Amino acid sequence: MTIALWCVLAAGLLPYAATLTAKGGARFDNRNPRAWLALQTGWRARAHAAQQNGFEAFPLFAAAVLVAHQLHAPQGRVDALALVFVAARIAYLGAYLADLHLLRSVVWAVGIGSAVAIFLSGT
């Protein structure tokens, strides 16, 4: 497997790190988790929002990697850009938790930009 494909796995699991952060150390209501999360504020609410955004960003990235592989794009470039995407998503989670909204927007753009660049690598 390529580094980029391992990054798809990592990116697919990252939103779960955010949700575990939101729910960890609290009296989490597993009978009604969505209602419980909707009532959260502060860093827990931001962790939940980061989880949702992670799931929103993932399809573009995964599709880009698969398209790049199908088109036999330069593997080194695809791998490097996939690592950038994963690093950006980790930074995004950290910035979101720390309430650094401007940094969060910058690393979001880097992540999405890297996914688009992966997609275009096969052209």
VOTI-17639 format. One record per atom (N, C-alpha, C, O, CB): residue number from 1; residue in one letter; atom name; x, y negated, z negated. Coordinates in steps of 0.001 Angstrom, whole numbers, padded with zeros to 6 digits. Last residue first. Glycine has a CB too. Example, Ala and Ser with C-alpha at 12.3 -4.5 7.8 and 13.67 -1.06 7.14 Angstrom:
# residues 2
<2,'s','N',<012850,002250,-007080>>
<2,'s','CA',<013670,001060,-007140>>
<2,'s','C',<012900,-000030,-007870>>
<2,'s','O',<013409,-001138,-008039>>
<2,'s','CB',<014084,000598,-005725>>
<1,'a','N',<013190,005690,-007800>>
<1,'a','CA',<012300,004500,-007800>>
<1,'a','C',<013200,003300,-007800>>
<1,'a','O',<014236,003319,-008465>>
<1,'a','CB',<011308,004473,-009046>>
This chain:
# residues 123
<123,'t','N',<-003467,-014867,014013>>
<123,'t','CA',<-003681,-015528,015296>>
<123,'t','C',<-002384,-015894,015972>>
<123,'t','O',<-002396,-016460,017065>>
<123,'t','CB',<-004516,-016759,015114>>
<122,'g','N',<-003103,-013867,011511>>
<122,'g','CA',<-003175,-012916,012614>>
<122,'g','C',<-003356,-013551,013969>>
<122,'g','O',<-003395,-012850,014980>>
<122,'g','CB',<-004276,-011973,012380>>
<121,'s','N',<-003298,-015943,009752>>
<121,'s','CA',<-001975,-015372,010022>>
<121,'s','C',<-001977,-014419,011201>>
<121,'s','O',<-000937,-014197,011821>>
<121,'s','CB',<-001465,-014652,008801>>
<120,'l','N',<-005768,-016807,008997>>
<120,'l','CA',<-005244,-017330,010256>>
<120,'l','C',<-003888,-016740,010623>>
<120,'l','O',<-003377,-017015,011709>>
<120,'l','CB',<-005134,-018829,010179>>
<119,'f','N',<-006033,-015562,006523>>
<119,'f','CA',<-006986,-015249,007598>>
<119,'f','C',<-006429,-015663,008952>>
<119,'f','O',<-006598,-014950,009941>>
<119,'f','CB',<-008336,-015948,007348>>
<118,'i','N',<-004029,-016885,005121>>
<118,'i','CA',<-003937,-015438,005360>>
<118,'i','C',<-004821,-015061,006547>>
<118,'i','O',<-004403,-014337,007450>>
<118,'i','CB',<-004356,-014634,004089>>
<117,'a','N',<-005138,-019450,005079>>
<117,'a','CA',<-003861,-019228,005784>>
<117,'a','C',<-003642,-017748,006062>>
<117,'a','O',<-003126,-017386,007120>>
<117,'a','CB',<-002681,-019786,004962>>
<116,'v','N',<-007344,-018984,003445>>
<116,'v','CA',<-007547,-019401,004843>>
<116,'v','C',<-006284,-019156,005660>>
<116,'v','O',<-006356,-018706,006804>>
<116,'v','CB',<-007949,-020895,004916>>
<115,'a','N',<-005961,-018398,001079>>
<115,'a','CA',<-006854,-017399,001682>>
<115,'a','C',<-007115,-017737,003150>>
<115,'a','O',<-007103,-016847,004000>>
<115,'a','CB',<-008194,-017322,000904>>
<114,'s','N',<-004661,-020827,000618>>
<114,'s','CA',<-003856,-019632,000895>>
<114,'s','C',<-004714,-018530,001511>>
<114,'s','O',<-004240,-017799,002381>>
<114,'s','CB',<-003185,-019122,-000395>>
<113,'g','N',<-006873,-022483,000135>>
<113,'g','CA',<-005995,-022734,001279>>
<113,'g','C',<-005146,-021524,001627>>
<113,'g','O',<-004935,-021229,002803>>
<113,'g','CB',<-005098,-023919,000999>>
<112,'i','N',<-007773,-021402,-002246>>
<112,'i','CA',<-008623,-021306,-001052>>
<112,'i','C',<-007785,-021535,000211>>
<112,'i','O',<-007973,-020861,001224>>
<112,'i','CB',<-009788,-022335,-001123>>
<111,'g','N',<-005508,-022057,-003867>>
<111,'g','CA',<-006001,-020693,-003700>>
<111,'g','C',<-006825,-020524,-002437>>
<111,'g','O',<-006594,-019603,-001653>>
<111,'g','CB',<-006822,-020292,-004896>>
<110,'v','N',<-005369,-024844,-003634>>
<110,'v','CA',<-004224,-024021,-003230>>
<110,'v','C',<-004684,-022584,-002983>>
<110,'v','O',<-004287,-021967,-001995>>
<110,'v','CB',<-003105,-024058,-004313>>
<109,'a','N',<-007856,-025531,-004745>>
<109,'a','CA',<-007583,-025835,-003337>>
<109,'a','C',<-006398,-025020,-002816>>
<109,'a','O',<-006424,-024555,-001677>>
<109,'a','CB',<-007308,-027337,-003159>>
<108,'w','N',<-007400,-024698,-007390>>
<108,'w','CA',<-008497,-024105,-006617>>
<108,'w','C',<-008233,-024297,-005125>>
<108,'w','O',<-008364,-023361,-004337>>
<108,'w','CB',<-009865,-024737,-007015>>
<107,'v','N',<-005365,-026415,-008105>>
<107,'v','CA',<-005033,-024995,-007936>>
<107,'v','C',<-006163,-024242,-007239>>
<107,'v','O',<-005909,-023245,-006563>>
<107,'v','CB',<-004736,-024349,-009298>>
<106,'v','N',<-006866,-028843,-008084>>
<106,'v','CA',<-005689,-028680,-007229>>
<106,'v','C',<-005390,-027202,-007020>>
<106,'v','O',<-005184,-026769,-005886>>
<106,'v','CB',<-004463,-029393,-007841>>
<105,'s','N',<-008837,-028383,-010027>>
<105,'s','CA',<-009226,-028639,-008641>>
<105,'s','C',<-008062,-028437,-007680>>
<105,'s','O',<-008250,-027916,-006581>>
<105,'s','CB',<-009769,-030051,-008502>>
<104,'r','N',<-007223,-028101,-012313>>
<104,'r','CA',<-008093,-027003,-011880>>
<104,'r','C',<-008493,-027179,-010418>>
<104,'r','O',<-008484,-026214,-009655>>
<104,'r','CB',<-009352,-026923,-012769>>
<103,'l','N',<-006155,-030638,-012520>>
<103,'l','CA',<-005277,-029526,-012185>>
<103,'l','C',<-006093,-028347,-011677>>
<103,'l','O',<-005699,-027674,-010725>>
<103,'l','CB',<-004436,-029113,-013401>>
<102,'l','N',<-008554,-031930,-013264>>
<102,'l','CA',<-007859,-032307,-012032>>
<102,'l','C',<-006900,-031207,-011583>>
<102,'l','O',<-006841,-030881,-010397>>
<102,'l','CB',<-007094,-033620,-012232>>
<101,'h','N',<-009337,-030633,-015700>>
<101,'h','CA',<-010189,-030589,-014508>>
<101,'h','C',<-009475,-030973,-013225>>
<101,'h','O',<-009762,-030391,-012179>>
<101,'h','CB',<-011358,-031489,-014697>>
<100,'l','N',<-008479,-028916,-018060>>
<100,'l','CA',<-007656,-029786,-017212>>
<100,'l','C',<-008295,-029826,-015822>>
<100,'l','O',<-007851,-029145,-014898>>
<100,'l','CB',<-006159,-029276,-017139>>
<99,'d','N',<-009419,-027198,-020062>>
<99,'d','CA',<-010213,-028361,-019657>>
<99,'d','C',<-009372,-029393,-018906>>
<99,'d','O',<-009537,-030597,-019098>>
<99,'d','CB',<-010854,-029010,-020880>>
<98,'a','N',<-008245,-024806,-020540>>
<98,'a','CA',<-007643,-025968,-021190>>
<98,'a','C',<-008377,-027268,-020878>>
<98,'a','O',<-007998,-028328,-021378>>
<98,'a','CB',<-006199,-026094,-020774>>
<97,'l','N',<-009745,-023185,-018843>>
<97,'l','CA',<-009833,-022991,-020291>>
<97,'l','C',<-009317,-024200,-021054>>
<97,'l','O',<-009874,-024579,-022084>>
<97,'l','CB',<-009056,-021754,-020705>>
<96,'y','N',<-008869,-024214,-016378>>
<96,'y','CA',<-010282,-024296,-016758>>
<96,'y','C',<-010436,-024158,-018270>>
<96,'y','O',<-011168,-024922,-018899>>
<96,'y','CB',<-011102,-023206,-016037>>
<95,'a','N',<-006170,-023564,-016379>>
<95,'a','CA',<-006573,-024978,-016325>>
<95,'a','C',<-008025,-025159,-016753>>
<95,'a','O',<-008367,-026142,-017412>>
<95,'a','CB',<-006376,-025537,-014909>>
<94,'g','N',<-006349,-020733,-016440>>
<94,'g','CA',<-005686,-021478,-017515>>
<94,'g','C',<-006107,-022938,-017557>>
<94,'g','O',<-006369,-023488,-018627>>
<94,'g','CB',<-004185,-021393,-017356>>
<93,'l','N',<-007694,-020289,-014006>>
<93,'l','CA',<-008289,-019860,-015269>>
<93,'l','C',<-007670,-020622,-016436>>
<93,'l','O',<-008383,-021100,-017318>>
<93,'l','CB',<-008109,-018344,-015465>>
<92,'y','N',<-005761,-021362,-012248>>
<92,'y','CA',<-007123,-021903,-012288>>
<92,'y','C',<-007796,-021547,-013611>>
<92,'y','O',<-008397,-022405,-014258>>
<92,'y','CB',<-007958,-021368,-011101>>
<91,'a','N',<-003626,-019649,-012599>>
<91,'a','CA',<-003491,-021047,-013018>>
<91,'a','C',<-004854,-021714,-013143>>
<91,'a','O',<-005073,-022533,-014035>>
<91,'a','CB',<-002617,-021822,-012027>>
<90,'i','N',<-004804,-017413,-011413>>
<90,'i','CA',<-004390,-017356,-012820>>
<90,'i','C',<-004252,-018770,-013372>>
<90,'i','O',<-004706,-019057,-014480>>
<90,'i','CB',<-003051,-016579,-012975>>
<89,'r','N',<-005154,-018398,-008837>>
<89,'r','CA',<-006339,-018004,-009609>>
<89,'r','C',<-006008,-017880,-011096>>
<89,'r','O',<-006838,-018204,-011946>>
<89,'r','CB',<-006905,-016672,-009082>>
<88,'a','N',<-002499,-018811,-008063>>
<88,'a','CA',<-003414,-019957,-008147>>
<88,'a','C',<-004644,-019615,-008975>>
<88,'a','O',<-005128,-020453,-009736>>
<88,'a','CB',<-003839,-020411,-006745>>
<87,'a','N',<-001602,-016169,-008034>>
<87,'a','CA',<-001007,-017132,-008968>>
<87,'a','C',<-001917,-018347,-009152>>
<87,'a','O',<-002081,-018846,-010265>>
<87,'a','CB',<000380,-017582,-008466>>
<86,'v','N',<-003191,-015205,-005928>>
<86,'v','CA',<-003342,-014645,-007279>>
<86,'v','C',<-002760,-015603,-008321>>
<86,'v','O',<-003363,-015819,-009372>>
<86,'v','CB',<-002648,-013260,-007378>>
<85,'f','N',<-002225,-016820,-003787>>
<85,'f','CA',<-003635,-016812,-004165>>
<85,'f','C',<-003813,-016327,-005598>>
<85,'f','O',<-004505,-016965,-006392>>
<85,'f','CB',<-004440,-015931,-003208>>
<84,'v','N',<000487,-016111,-003728>>
<84,'v','CA',<000105,-017501,-004022>>
<84,'v','C',<-001354,-017560,-004474>>
<84,'v','O',<-001683,-018264,-005428>>
<84,'v','CB',<000321,-018407,-002777>>
<83,'l','N',<000211,-013462,-002934>>
<83,'l','CA',<000763,-013755,-004257>>
<83,'l','C',<000446,-015186,-004683>>
<83,'l','O',<000170,-015444,-005854>>
<83,'l','CB',<002279,-013530,-004265>>
<82,'a','N',<-000739,-013945,-000366>>
<82,'a','CA',<-001597,-013237,-001331>>
<82,'a','C',<-001103,-013463,-002753>>
<82,'a','O',<-001903,-013636,-003672>>
<82,'a','CB',<-001638,-011725,-001019>>
<81,'l','N',<001483,-015149,000793>>
<81,'l','CA',<000268,-015935,000615>>
<81,'l','C',<-000701,-015272,-000367>>
<81,'l','O',<-001402,-015959,-001111>>
<81,'l','CB',<-000416,-016145,001957>>
<80,'a','N',<003218,-012916,000782>>
<80,'a','CA',<003573,-014145,000065>>
<80,'a','C',<002330,-014994,-000208>>
<80,'a','O',<002151,-015498,-001317>>
<80,'a','CB',<004605,-014960,000872>>
<79,'d','N',<001807,-011099,002439>>
<79,'d','CA',<002126,-010761,001051>>
<79,'d','C',<002415,-012017,000233>>
<79,'d','O',<001913,-012164,-000881>>
<79,'d','CB',<003329,-009810,000995>>
<78,'v','N',<001783,-012529,004849>>
<78,'v','CA',<000520,-012174,004199>>
<78,'v','C',<000763,-011853,002722>>
<78,'v','O',<000004,-012291,001857>>
<78,'v','CB',<-000144,-010965,004915>>
<77,'r','N',<004542,-012645,005393>>
<77,'r','CA',<003758,-013884,005223>>
<77,'r','C',<002464,-013598,004472>>
<77,'r','O',<002092,-014341,003563>>
<77,'r','CB',<003442,-014528,006597>>
<76,'g','N',<005160,-009932,005629>>
<76,'g','CA',<005836,-010765,004633>>
<76,'g','C',<005072,-012041,004344>>
<76,'g','O',<004966,-012469,003195>>
<76,'g','CB',<007235,-011104,005099>>
<75,'q','N',<003578,-009119,007830>>
<75,'q','CA',<003291,-008640,006482>>
<75,'q','C',<003944,-009483,005396>>
<75,'q','O',<003340,-009721,004350>>
<75,'q','CB',<003741,-007218,006345>>
<74,'p','N',<002047,-010858,010352>>
<74,'p','CA',<003354,-010646,009713>>
<74,'p','C',<003181,-010327,008215>>
<74,'p','O',<002701,-011157,007443>>
<74,'p','CB',<004257,-011903,009896>>
<73,'a','N',<-000906,-008953,011239>>
<73,'a','CA',<-000235,-010221,010949>>
<73,'a','C',<001111,-009931,010285>>
<73,'a','O',<001291,-008856,009711>>
<73,'a','CB',<-001121,-011131,010036>>
<72,'h','N',<-002601,-006994,012344>>
<72,'h','CA',<-001153,-006780,012248>>
<72,'h','C',<-000393,-008094,012110>>
<72,'h','O',<000622,-008318,012771>>
<72,'h','CB',<-000650,-006021,013473>>
<71,'l','N',<-005286,-007188,012154>>
<71,'l','CA',<-004663,-007881,013284>>
<71,'l','C',<-003143,-007763,013281>>
<71,'l','O',<-002471,-008364,014120>>
<71,'l','CB',<-005055,-009340,013270>>
<70,'q','N',<-005743,-005837,009767>>
<70,'q','CA',<-006323,-005309,011012>>
<70,'q','C',<-005647,-005915,012241>>
<70,'q','O',<-005458,-005235,013249>>
<70,'q','CB',<-007836,-005588,011057>>
<69,'h','N',<-004507,-007562,007955>>
<69,'h','CA',<-003992,-006208,008157>>
<69,'h','C',<-004487,-005623,009481>>
<69,'h','O',<-003727,-004992,010216>>
<69,'h','CB',<-004408,-005299,006989>>
<68,'a','N',<-006191,-009788,008219>>
<68,'a','CA',<-004764,-009913,008533>>
<68,'a','C',<-004132,-008535,008767>>
<68,'a','O',<-003316,-008369,009674>>
<68,'a','CB',<-004025,-010650,007393>>
<67,'v','N',<-008584,-008672,007301>>
<67,'v','CA',<-008484,-009141,008683>>
<67,'v','C',<-007011,-009242,009098>>
<67,'v','O',<-006639,-008830,010197>>
<67,'v','CB',<-009192,-010515,008847>>
<66,'l','N',<-007880,-008185,004608>>
<66,'l','CA',<-008272,-007081,005483>>
<66,'l','C',<-008174,-007463,006958>>
<66,'l','O',<-007727,-006659,007777>>
<66,'l','CB',<-009691,-006633,005158>>
<65,'v','N',<-007360,-010793,003720>>
<65,'v','CA',<-006305,-009779,003681>>
<65,'v','C',<-006639,-008627,004625>>
<65,'v','O',<-005773,-008150,005357>>
<65,'v','CB',<-006109,-009254,002243>>
<64,'a','N',<-009904,-011962,004123>>
<64,'a','CA',<-008723,-012494,004807>>
<64,'a','C',<-007603,-011459,004843>>
<64,'a','O',<-006968,-011267,005880>>
<64,'a','CB',<-008233,-013778,004117>>
<63,'a','N',<-011522,-010498,002381>>
<63,'a','CA',<-011758,-010419,003826>>
<63,'a','C',<-010536,-010903,004595>>
<63,'a','O',<-010173,-010314,005613>>
<63,'a','CB',<-012996,-011248,004221>>
<62,'a','N',<-010400,-011359,-000055>>
<62,'a','CA',<-010374,-009941,000321>>
<62,'a','C',<-010571,-009772,001826>>
<62,'a','O',<-009866,-008992,002466>>
<62,'a','CB',<-011459,-009161,-000444>>
<61,'f','N',<-010956,-014163,000082>>
<61,'f','CA',<-009593,-013638,-000029>>
<61,'f','C',<-009509,-012188,000442>>
<61,'f','O',<-008644,-011838,001245>>
<61,'f','CB',<-009102,-013744,-001471>>
<60,'l','N',<-013754,-014203,000220>>
<60,'l','CA',<-012952,-014834,001273>>
<60,'l','C',<-011536,-014273,001260>>
<60,'l','O',<-010984,-013946,002310>>
<60,'l','CB',<-012923,-016370,001096>>
<59,'p','N',<-014470,-012871,-002230>>
<59,'p','CA',<-014795,-012313,-000905>>
<59,'p','C',<-013973,-012911,000234>>
<59,'p','O',<-013541,-012181,001126>>
<59,'p','CB',<-016256,-012524,-000616>>
<58,'f','N',<-013406,-014559,-004456>>
<58,'f','CA',<-012861,-013250,-004094>>
<58,'f','C',<-013226,-012768,-002690>>
<58,'f','O',<-012336,-012280,-001993>>
<58,'f','CB',<-013323,-012245,-005079>>
<57,'a','N',<-014778,-016821,-005150>>
<57,'a','CA',<-013589,-016967,-004320>>
<57,'a','C',<-013093,-015630,-003768>>
<57,'a','O',<-012436,-015588,-002728>>
<57,'a','CB',<-012488,-017629,-005115>>
<56,'e','N',<-016839,-015848,-006791>>
<56,'e','CA',<-017175,-016591,-005576>>
<56,'e','C',<-015990,-016671,-004617>>
<56,'e','O',<-016173,-016596,-003402>>
<56,'e','CB',<-017648,-017996,-005932>>
<55,'f','N',<-015505,-014710,-008921>>
<55,'f','CA',<-016301,-013836,-008064>>
<55,'f','C',<-016690,-014527,-006761>>
<55,'f','O',<-016854,-013866,-005736>>
<55,'f','CB',<-017551,-013375,-008800>>
<54,'g','N',<-014418,-017088,-009924>>
<54,'g','CA',<-013546,-016008,-009463>>
<54,'g','C',<-014277,-015046,-008546>>
<54,'g','O',<-013743,-014617,-007523>>
<54,'g','CB',<-012973,-015251,-010646>>
<53,'n','N',<-016657,-018453,-010734>>
<53,'n','CA',<-015909,-018964,-009604>>
<53,'n','C',<-014956,-017913,-009053>>
<53,'n','O',<-014716,-017858,-007847>>
<53,'n','CB',<-015144,-020209,-010002>>
<52,'q','N',<-017387,-016842,-012935>>
<52,'q','CA',<-018287,-016977,-011795>>
<52,'q','C',<-017539,-017465,-010560>>
<52,'q','O',<-017757,-016956,-009461>>
<52,'q','CB',<-019429,-017934,-012131>>
<51,'q','N',<-015129,-017270,-014579>>
<51,'q','CA',<-015486,-015925,-014121>>
<51,'q','C',<-016359,-016024,-012871>>
<51,'q','O',<-016093,-015362,-011869>>
<51,'q','CB',<-016223,-015135,-015242>>
<50,'a','N',<-015365,-019984,-015061>>
<50,'a','CA',<-014194,-019505,-014322>>
<50,'a','C',<-014444,-018095,-013784>>
<50,'a','O',<-014025,-017763,-012675>>
<50,'a','CB',<-012937,-019521,-015223>>
<49,'a','N',<-017675,-019948,-016610>>
<49,'a','CA',<-017702,-020615,-015298>>
<49,'a','C',<-016520,-020177,-014441>>
<49,'a','O',<-016659,-020015,-013229>>
<49,'a','CB',<-017688,-022148,-015469>>
<48,'h','N',<-016630,-018634,-018855>>
<48,'h','CA',<-017711,-018009,-018083>>
<48,'h','C',<-017808,-018638,-016686>>
<48,'h','O',<-018002,-017931,-015697>>
<48,'h','CB',<-019065,-018151,-018832>>
<47,'a','N',<-014800,-020535,-019674>>
<47,'a','CA',<-014327,-019194,-019286>>
<47,'a','C',<-015382,-018479,-018457>>
<47,'a','O',<-015066,-017802,-017479>>
<47,'a','CB',<-013972,-018352,-020535>>
<46,'r','N',<-016549,-022622,-020321>>
<46,'r','CA',<-015607,-022794,-019210>>
<46,'r','C',<-015052,-021449,-018741>>
<46,'r','O',<-014856,-021244,-017543>>
<46,'r','CB',<-014453,-023721,-019628>>
<45,'a','N',<-017850,-021517,-022501>>
<45,'a','CA',<-018631,-021850,-021304>>
<45,'a','C',<-017712,-022020,-020101>>
<45,'a','O',<-018053,-021611,-018991>>
<45,'a','CB',<-019456,-023136,-021529>>
<44,'r','N',<-015636,-021362,-024203>>
<44,'r','CA',<-016360,-020139,-023822>>
<44,'r','C',<-017191,-020387,-022560>>
<44,'r','O',<-017221,-019550,-021658>>
<44,'r','CB',<-017276,-019657,-024985>>
<43,'w','N',<-014859,-024007,-024575>>
<43,'w','CA',<-013985,-023118,-023811>>
<43,'w','C',<-014672,-021819,-023411>>
<43,'w','O',<-014328,-021233,-022385>>
<43,'w','CB',<-012748,-022806,-024611>>
<42,'g','N',<-018130,-025448,-024705>>
<42,'g','CA',<-016683,-025554,-024843>>
<42,'g','C',<-015941,-024540,-024003>>
<42,'g','O',<-016327,-024243,-022872>>
<42,'g','CB',<-016292,-025395,-026277>>
<41,'t','N',<-020815,-023073,-025305>>
<41,'t','CA',<-020286,-024406,-024985>>
<41,'t','C',<-018765,-024355,-025074>>
<41,'t','O',<-018189,-023342,-025471>>
<41,'t','CB',<-020868,-025501,-025953>>
<40,'q','N',<-023493,-020763,-024565>>
<40,'q','CA',<-022140,-021090,-025002>>
<40,'q','C',<-021732,-022484,-024552>>
<40,'q','O',<-022233,-023006,-023556>>
<40,'q','CB',<-021150,-020063,-024473>>
<39,'l','N',<-025880,-019979,-023528>>
<39,'l','CA',<-025914,-020831,-024719>>
<39,'l','C',<-024529,-021282,-025170>>
<39,'l','O',<-024417,-022108,-026076>>
<39,'l','CB',<-026594,-020102,-025848>>
<38,'a','N',<-025277,-018230,-021510>>
<38,'a','CA',<-025889,-019518,-021146>>
<38,'a','C',<-025917,-020489,-022310>>
<38,'a','O',<-025972,-021701,-022102>>
<38,'a','CB',<-027302,-019303,-020636>>
<37,'l','N',<-024457,-015974,-022906>>
<37,'l','CA',<-023458,-016794,-022223>>
<37,'l','C',<-024008,-018173,-021848>>
<37,'l','O',<-023278,-019164,-021869>>
<37,'l','CB',<-022962,-016077,-020971>>
<36,'w','N',<-026982,-015061,-023754>>
<36,'w','CA',<-025961,-015437,-024732>>
<36,'w','C',<-024929,-016348,-024092>>
<36,'w','O',<-024563,-017376,-024663>>
<36,'w','CB',<-025280,-014189,-025317>>
<35,'a','N',<-028179,-014465,-021319>>
<35,'a','CA',<-028771,-015505,-022168>>
<35,'a','C',<-027755,-015995,-023194>>
<35,'a','O',<-027670,-017191,-023473>>
<35,'a','CB',<-030037,-014974,-022880>>
<34,'r','N',<-026471,-012404,-020523>>
<34,'r','CA',<-026591,-013637,-019716>>
<34,'r','C',<-027200,-014780,-020518>>
<34,'r','O',<-026773,-015929,-020399>>
<34,'r','CB',<-027446,-013376,-018466>>
<33,'p','N',<-026723,-010354,-022491>>
<33,'p','CA',<-025468,-011085,-022298>>
<33,'p','C',<-025605,-012379,-021508>>
<33,'p','O',<-024917,-013356,-021804>>
<33,'p','CB',<-024489,-010206,-021609>>
<32,'n','N',<-028485,-008927,-024435>>
<32,'n','CA',<-028919,-009996,-023537>>
<32,'n','C',<-027710,-010886,-023208>>
<32,'n','O',<-027680,-012050,-023607>>
<32,'n','CB',<-030081,-010837,-024182>>
<31,'r','N',<-027136,-007012,-025814>>
<31,'r','CA',<-028491,-006689,-025368>>
<31,'r','C',<-028998,-007713,-024345>>
<31,'r','O',<-029834,-007398,-023499>>
<31,'r','CB',<-029446,-006628,-026572>>
<30,'n','N',<-024793,-008072,-026665>>
<30,'n','CA',<-024721,-007195,-025508>>
<30,'n','C',<-026101,-006766,-025019>>
<30,'n','O',<-026224,-006214,-023925>>
<30,'n','CB',<-023894,-005978,-025838>>
<29,'d','N',<-023882,-010934,-027857>>
<29,'d','CA',<-025140,-010197,-027785>>
<29,'d','C',<-025143,-009347,-026520>>
<29,'d','O',<-025456,-009838,-025435>>
<29,'d','CB',<-026360,-011164,-027807>>
<28,'f','N',<-021003,-011473,-029851>>
<28,'f','CA',<-021572,-011352,-028515>>
<28,'f','C',<-022831,-010492,-028551>>
<28,'f','O',<-022852,-009445,-029197>>
<28,'f','CB',<-020543,-010756,-027541>>
<27,'r','N',<-019655,-013124,-031864>>
<27,'r','CA',<-020771,-012201,-032089>>
<27,'r','C',<-021569,-012135,-030799>>
<27,'r','O',<-022668,-012680,-030692>>
<27,'r','CB',<-021676,-012656,-033301>>
<26,'a','N',<-016267,-013143,-030677>>
<26,'a','CA',<-017535,-013787,-031022>>
<26,'a','C',<-018569,-012707,-031317>>
<26,'a','O',<-018355,-011526,-031042>>
<26,'a','CB',<-018024,-014727,-029873>>
<25,'g','N',<-013959,-012151,-029561>>
<25,'g','CA',<-013902,-012770,-030881>>
<25,'g','C',<-015181,-013446,-031318>>
<25,'g','O',<-015166,-014250,-032250>>
<25,'g','CB',<-012816,-013754,-030910>>
<24,'g','N',<-014837,-012604,-026119>>
<24,'g','CA',<-013960,-012092,-027166>>
<24,'g','C',<-014035,-012876,-028463>>
<24,'g','O',<-014159,-014100,-028464>>
<24,'g','CB',<-012555,-012087,-026682>>
<23,'k','N',<-016214,-013771,-024060>>
<23,'k','CA',<-016965,-012957,-025012>>
<23,'k','C',<-016138,-012514,-026214>>
<23,'k','O',<-016698,-012091,-027225>>
<23,'k','CB',<-017513,-011750,-024315>>
<22,'a','N',<-014334,-015170,-022568>>
<22,'a','CA',<-015566,-015843,-023003>>
<22,'a','C',<-016248,-015090,-024130>>
<22,'a','O',<-016797,-015699,-025049>>
<22,'a','CB',<-016529,-015996,-021833>>
<21,'t','N',<-012455,-013156,-022065>>
<21,'t','CA',<-012073,-014338,-022830>>
<21,'t','C',<-013313,-015032,-023386>>
<21,'t','O',<-013333,-015435,-024549>>
<21,'t','CB',<-011258,-015312,-021954>>
<20,'l','N',<-013946,-011510,-020461>>
<20,'l','CA',<-013487,-010987,-021750>>
<20,'l','C',<-013046,-012129,-022657>>
<20,'l','O',<-013239,-012076,-023872>>
<20,'l','CB',<-012331,-009983,-021551>>
<19,'t','N',<-014211,-013238,-018287>>
<19,'t','CA',<-015395,-012900,-019069>>
<19,'t','C',<-015022,-012300,-020423>>
<19,'t','O',<-015700,-012548,-021420>>
<19,'t','CB',<-016277,-011929,-018292>>
<18,'a','N',<-011543,-013370,-017379>>
<18,'a','CA',<-012247,-014581,-017810>>
<18,'a','C',<-013458,-014248,-018665>>
<18,'a','O',<-013705,-014914,-019671>>
<18,'a','CB',<-012679,-015404,-016601>>
<17,'a','N',<-011091,-010761,-016682>>
<17,'a','CA',<-010260,-011354,-017732>>
<17,'a','C',<-010931,-012613,-018272>>
<17,'a','O',<-010891,-012885,-019472>>
<17,'a','CB',<-008841,-011682,-017194>>
<16,'y','N',<-012854,-010567,-014583>>
<16,'y','CA',<-013169,-009836,-015807>>
<16,'y','C',<-012310,-010304,-016970>>
<16,'y','O',<-012745,-010254,-018121>>
<16,'y','CB',<-012983,-008340,-015592>>
<15,'p','N',<-011613,-012017,-012564>>
<15,'p','CA',<-012826,-012565,-013190>>
<15,'p','C',<-013201,-011843,-014486>>
<15,'p','O',<-013797,-012441,-015381>>
<15,'p','CB',<-013989,-012488,-012215>>
<14,'l','N',<-009396,-010203,-011932>>
<14,'l','CA',<-009207,-011448,-012680>>
<14,'l','C',<-010491,-012039,-013265>>
<14,'l','O',<-010454,-012530,-014394>>
<14,'l','CB',<-008572,-012460,-011792>>
<13,'l','N',<-009994,-008085,-010236>>
<13,'l','CA',<-010080,-007861,-011688>>
<13,'l','C',<-009975,-009147,-012505>>
<13,'l','O',<-010419,-009183,-013652>>
<13,'l','CB',<-008989,-006908,-012120>>
<12,'g','N',<-009583,-009077,-007705>>
<12,'g','CA',<-010896,-008526,-008035>>
<12,'g','C',<-011087,-008313,-009520>>
<12,'g','O',<-012213,-008354,-010017>>
<12,'g','CB',<-011102,-007228,-007319>>
<11,'a','N',<-006910,-009695,-007811>>
<11,'a','CA',<-007882,-010789,-007704>>
<11,'a','C',<-009291,-010313,-008035>>
<11,'a','O',<-010095,-011067,-008582>>
<11,'a','CB',<-007852,-011394,-006297>>
<10,'a','N',<-005842,-007077,-007905>>
<10,'a','CA',<-005623,-008021,-009005>>
<10,'a','C',<-006656,-009144,-008990>>
<10,'a','O',<-007209,-009500,-010031>>
<10,'a','CB',<-004212,-008610,-008925>>
<9,'l','N',<-006705,-006073,-005391>>
<9,'l','CA',<-007117,-005440,-006645>>
<9,'l','C',<-006975,-006404,-007818>>
<9,'l','O',<-007888,-006532,-008633>>
<9,'l','CB',<-006291,-004172,-006902>>
<8,'v','N',<-005354,-007876,-003759>>
<8,'v','CA',<-006820,-007794,-003683>>
<8,'v','C',<-007355,-007147,-004959>>
<8,'v','O',<-008336,-007615,-005537>>
<8,'v','CB',<-007274,-006982,-002423>>
<7,'c','N',<-002731,-007239,-004399>>
<7,'c','CA',<-003255,-008548,-004831>>
<7,'c','C',<-004778,-008591,-004733>>
<7,'c','O',<-005429,-009266,-005530>>
<7,'c','CB',<-002643,-009682,-003982>>
<6,'w','N',<-002479,-004849,-003076>>
<6,'w','CA',<-002448,-004825,-004546>>
<6,'w','C',<-002993,-006142,-005101>>
<6,'w','O',<-003640,-006158,-006148>>
<6,'w','CB',<-000999,-004577,-005065>>
<5,'l','N',<-002500,-005945,-000496>>
<5,'l','CA',<-003613,-005093,-000925>>
<5,'l','C',<-003638,-004929,-002443>>
<5,'l','O',<-004716,-004877,-003036>>
<5,'l','CB',<-003519,-003718,-000255>>
<4,'a','N',<-000074,-007360,-000546>>
<4,'a','CA',<-001343,-008079,-000358>>
<4,'a','C',<-002533,-007240,-000798>>
<4,'a','O',<-003471,-007759,-001403>>
<4,'a','CB',<-001512,-008485,001105>>
<3,'i','N',<001791,-005327,-000731>>
<3,'i','CA',<001639,-006251,-001856>>
<3,'i','C',<000301,-006971,-001752>>
<3,'i','O',<-000381,-007168,-002758>>
<3,'i','CB',<002805,-007273,-001894>>
<2,'t','N',<000394,-002266,000641>>
<2,'t','CA',<001143,-003522,000722>>
<2,'t','C',<000921,-004346,-000546>>
<2,'t','O',<-000003,-004096,-001321>>
<2,'t','CB',<000721,-004334,001976>>
<1,'m','N',<000849,001193,000000>>
<1,'m','CA',<000000,000000,000000>>
<1,'m','C',<000888,-001249,000000>>
<1,'m','O',<001980,-001262,-000569>>
<1,'m','CB',<-000962,-000002,-001235>>
